[in-house]
Amino acid sequence: MENENSVIYGLEFQARALCAQLADTEKIRFFVGTQSLKQVNNQIHLVEFDEEKSTLKTLVYHHSDGEVWKLNASPTDPSLIASCYNSVNKENLCTMKTAILKIPDIFNDDNIDNLEIVTKFDTSAFGNDIKTTEFHPNDRTKAASVTDNQIVVWDILSENAQNVSHITLEGKNSPKFTMGKWNPHQNGNQFATATDTHLKTYDIRTGSLAWNIDNVHSQLTRDMDFNLNKQYHIATCGDDGFVKIWDFRQTSIPVYSRTDHSHWVWCVRFNPFHDQLLLTASSDARVLLSSAASVSSENNESIIHDDPLENQDNKQILSDGPLQWCEHEDSVYCAEWAPAEPWIFASLSYDGRLLISRVKRSLKYQIML
């Protein structure tokens, strides 16, 4: 019988970097990066979940270059991850760096391997703070880094990444980016960013603003996620505790807005298969699985109106709002869906506790049947 309880994996050190292994659609795998103040102690954990047995298998690698602040997995190569990390230089000053790392093909049981740096980035000309390095969704030769006020597009084919282009954030009082992400639609030609309370999306071919939404939140915007099934929908979250979905063709008001967390919301993710399911993580120590059925691509409201009796017999429609939650003991900075299985998700709290959880069977059947 399927076990609905979360499976817990504890790390030795604090952690706030989590990503799913995107390119392997057969196995349920997540990468976790640690934040030990002693630089050489940091690690990358590759955690594999066996759904049938509800067991975990883990591989641990050294990340001795420093504290891991952000991890992203390549969508085309299962062995590549991009790391943004805090490193101490020869003058004992902290500097943010980024690199693309390769997972070894063979795991050494006797020793913990160091991850091989396959691509180095020289970001010194673009700012001191690196927020993220994002692989292009379908061009394996490209990646983009977000620094203080720059989007830097790289060619990553060689050992030293080559700067292809960069876009500078203009504005009064030296505004800075919070994060950024490729738009998976529009042929991968748009890169979206958060700055203060606003969203700004650029056309990387020209460097011009493609579209923007001002004041998406009343306080700092922390994260965003594009709906893979509705090309004009983007979810946002922020320090005001709200989770919102916007149609960026009509930006006056969000099409969905809820405040079910009691503190800052750090992460929001659409389920890539069933976009009525939203995953959010907050520093209120909770991860919420919520319904956004009213604006989902699966919303068959027209069918409901045409034949309500037939709909009652065959399908219940989920109401918007929280469906289930996971309790952590510390702030939760990230949560991710498993690309290989639409009903599995992972969440990571700052105390180094990783939870692998399932969507409840009752909800799963309600969506599928």
Buried (B, 14 or more C-beta within 10 A) or exposed (E): EEEEEBBEBEBEBBBBBBBBBBBBEEBBBBBBBBBBEEBEBBBBBBBBBEBEEBEBEEBBBBBBBBBBBBBBBBBBBBBBBBBBBBBEEEEEEEBBBBBBBBBEEEEEEEEEBBBEEBBBBEBEEBBEBBBBBBBBBEBBEBBBBBBBBBBBBBBBEEEEBEBBEBBEBEEEEEBBBBBBBBBBBEEBBBBBBBBBBBBBBBBBEEEEEBBBBEEBBEEBBBBBBBBBBBBBBBBBBBBBBBBBBBBBEEBEEBBBEBEBBEEBBBBBBBBBBBBBBBBBBBBBBBBBBBBBBBBBBBBEEEBBEEEEEEBEEEBEBBEBEBBBBBEBEBBBBBBBBBBBBBBBBBBBBBBBBBBBBBBBEEBBEBBEE
